[in-house]
Amino acid sequence: MTQSVVFLDLDGTLIEPSRGIFACIHYALDALGETSPGNDSLRQWIGPPLRDSFAQFLGDERADAAVSAYRERYNDIGWRECALYPGVVDSLRTLVGAGYVLVVATSKPGVYAQRIVRHHGLDNLLADVCGAELDGRRSRKPELLAYANRHHGHRGVAMLGDRRYDLEGARANGLAALGAGWGFGSAEELARAGADRILDMPGELAAAIAGLAERRGRGASPTPKR
């Protein structure tokens, strides 16, 4: 029997990463002699490719230097300054027990994502971690999900993520788009991006995937709901 694949974002979906990300952004901007915006503003930096956010703030010509400075601290300690959301592990175990293959698909460089997954003991539940390259390749979600789905035999059925980039990537690749309402994107953002369903907590994931499978079995399209 062919196993269906569920793709999962990392930051804002499986882990709460703001402590490390904010500290590394502050570190990078300070290294470049810039004053950082407040952490409330920096919440919107979690989701899109990091270089894009630095380019919008500093200009394109200084973005690469900012990313390099960010990675100095992130590679040392920032990657560990995160925590699993409550209920994530149980949800992943339920899906694996139901026969689904789980794959992280993140715009974060894969070398860091793999390290985080191992640190939190998720590597025994996840079949793969697909991330961006350090040079920025595959940092866009449509491109990343196309690669990940192709790598896994086009068996993908859904993508769960907390920002519009995740859901837009899902739509571009014919996947059901599930919004992680506990992350960094608002319900309005996720709805505008075409979420088939917005979940309020990780514990709802297994039931949402089961509902998608049931509707597919009846030949019906997913109905947006929350």
Disulfide bonds with the S-S distance in Angstrom:
none
